[in-house]
């Protein structure tokens, strides 16, 4: 299972982490592992900075899918939180914000 973690605030350039675990049953243990300061270095750094994070999306798949998604370098396009933020921003017309 591949999972996407969204950071509650940016950490330098990063807003997301893509990871992998063997199956859905191990996902809570994997998240607890990250929160304990083990696992991914970026999540350890977030813990040290007091920045929260949560799993926002999962896919059935293996490490090959994880690698394909990471290679796209567009995690925010998969993130429902980031998509909602984009949808709430006012549309621009002729360089000005729309009033309707």
Residue pairs with C-beta under 8 A, 6 or more apart in sequence:
1 20
1 21
1 22
1 23
1 24
1 26
1 27
1 58
1 59
1 60
1 61
2 18
2 19
2 20
2 58
2 59
2 61
2 62
2 65
2 66
2 69
3 18
3 19
3 20
3 21
3 27
3 30
3 55
3 57
3 58
3 59
4 16
4 17
4 18
4 55
4 56
4 57
4 58
4 75
4 78
4 79
5 16
5 17
5 18
5 19
5 34
5 43
5 53
5 54
5 55
5 56
6 15
6 16
6 53
6 54
6 56
6 79
6 81
6 82
7 14
7 15
7 16
7 17
7 46
7 51
7 52
7 53
8 51
8 52
8 53
8 54
9 51
11 42
11 45
11 46
11 49
11 51
14 42
15 75
15 76
15 79
15 82
16 75
16 76
16 79
17 40
17 42
17 43
17 53
17 75
18 66
18 69
18 70
18 75
19 30
19 34
19 39
19 40
19 66
20 62
20 63
20 66
21 27
21 29
21 30
24 58
27 55
27 58
30 39
31 55
33 39
34 40
34 43
34 44
34 47
35 43
35 47
37 44
37 47
37 48
38 44
43 53
46 52
46 53
56 79
56 80
56 81
57 78
57 79
57 80
59 65
59 69
69 75
69 78
76 82
77 83
90 97
90 98
91 97
91 98
92 98
